[in-house]
Amino acid sequence: MSSLREKLKTLEELQQIDLDSNEVRAELETLPAKRAEIDQRVAEARRAYDEEKSRVEGNERERRQLESLLAMERDKVKKWEGRLGEIRTPREYAALSREIDIAKKTNDGQSEQIKALVASAGELQKTLEGKADALAEREEANEAELKGLEERQAAAQQRLAELDARRAEAVKRVDPGLLSKYENIKRRRAGVAVAQVIGMTCDGCHRHIPPQLAITLQRANSIETCPNCHRIIYAAEAVNPPAPPPA
């Protein structure tokens, strides 16, 4: 293979290394967002648990307050009832009796509220236990998913280091002027500076090239660029000729 074919083959190799590196870097760039998404799912499960726990605690707090108030009111009614025997005038007796009746009705209402709170407390507790199970499952899944992301990150970083090493070796085999041209085109053309020509079509821009240029590429004795996209082009069969059939 001629020296120029070797240069074109090295450019082909360099281009593939750069494409592979870009793919690995793109994957690495997605990992922080994936990690944040995993953490967000845990945060949502924890928030749901905390909200339900607050409802349980609120129910218990309200019930205890009512129970304390009811106990005080019942004691007050007992004291009033004890005073009934000491009252001498019918008017005072009737007034205190009305107060006792009103207090008892109020106490009955509070007693019903307490019963309702006790009933709802059971349902709230069941819901809380369900939220706790969901949180535990989510945290367990989160741990596994984060571990998987860490393994992916480590593998991608190792792969990138290998590609960087291969690139450093490939760059040594490319003439500085040709390398500079390659880098300039790559910056302008979304990372793709080298393209095959298959038949009469540039694989970079998918447009036809002139017939004379196609013939020139078959000789593989000059560096040519696509007249449409200005990428470095080559004929794959000229740079990588098929192996001769066995004798």
Salt bridges, closest charged atoms under 4 A:
GLU13 OE1 - ARG173 NH2 2.56
ASP18 OD1 - ARG167 NE 2.50
ASP18 OD2 - LYS186 NZ 3.21
ASP20 OD2 - ARG159 NH2 3.64
GLU27 OE2 - ARG152 NH2 3.26
GLU37 OE2 - ARG41 NH1 3.19
GLU52 OE1 - ARG55 NH1 2.71
GLU60 OE2 - ARG64 NH2 2.98
GLU67 OE2 - ARG63 NH1 3.63
GLU73 OE1 - LYS76 NZ 3.09
GLU81 OE2 - LYS104 NZ 2.79
GLU112 OE2 - LYS115 NZ 3.64
GLU139 OE2 - ARG46 NH2 2.30
GLU145 OE1 - ARG41 NH2 2.82
GLU145 OE2 - ARG138 NH2 2.97
ASP164 OD1 - ARG25 NH2 3.51
GLU169 OE2 - LYS172 NZ 3.19
ASP175 OD2 - LYS7 NZ 2.57
GLU183 OE2 - ARG167 NH2 2.68
GLU183 OE1 - LYS186 NZ 3.30
